[in-house]
């Protein structure tokens, strides 16, 4: 090896003492931690399977029976409609698809709640027709009569 090359090559440090390094405590703690983690994992797995799963199953059966009884009661006695206060479900302008919200469900929502008269519900199409028939560029022929 040349002298220049020997200066650039990193040398491995050698131990010049004869005592061994003590690492037994660290390795023992690491092994104890791993054993504790395995025991804790197994404990929570058993709790999940033998405690939580049966509680969820029993709770689901209870709720299913209660909801079946509630549904039978509603089917037998009917459903009372909430009062239609003027400040509830207020619509000043229609949606582009009509007067009801996007998630309107006639089977789930009360009868008559949120239903509007056709003369007050102005759709986007009728608004466009009104603008067209009343515009100064209109030729004079009335396409449709809107009151």
Secondary structure, DSSP 8 states (H G I E B T S, - for coil): --HHHHHHS-------S------HHHHHHHHHHHHHHHHHHHHHHHHIIIIIHHHHHHHHHHHHHHHHHHHHHHHHH--------TTTT--SS-BTTBSS-TT--TTTS-TTTT---TTT---HHHHHHHHHHTSTT--S--S----
